[in-house]
């Protein structure tokens, strides 16, 4: 009987199909974990079993000093995704890679992402590539300077913000009355 238990322990995990798994990793070390994992997988001769690594990134746009700046942002900070067959050796290599805290959902056996979960992540990345999320550094009622038209460098209050369109509605004095005017976010800056 003891031999049967030993054989069960040796072959506890055996899945020859490629599936996607999620790793919880040390904060800010996602790229380093991927690099370490690739190196360890190659050294162990497992490169045909572990075939894809991903730290999903999206574009994020913001306004800095009146200019639109687009930079990459981690969609899921502290997580790395990989596609692999799974067996005890692969699980051991992955678990013991520096920076890896745990395989998400696994205590005794790794649990893969469903195809639907993975597709939702890919859809989220695709949507972010189509339109960069604009982070607006202004609030309603901030006092701003306009950088265009006849109102150039005059101070006005922000009445509304529309981050989807990248617009701010400011109140401009025309003919003795305050008139709302929509301007692009990159055409204003905070007044001192």
Buried (B, 14 or more C-beta within 10 A) or exposed (E): EEEEEEEEEEEEBEBEEBBBBBBBBEEEBBBBBBBBBBEBBEEBEBEEBBEEBBBBBBBBBBBEEBEBEEEEBBBBEBBBBBBBBBBEEBBEBBBEBEBBBBBBEBEEEBBBBEEEEBEEBEEEBEEBEEEBBBEBEBEEEBEBBBBEEEBEEBEBBBBEBEEEEBBBBBBBEEEEEEEEBEBBBBBBBEEE
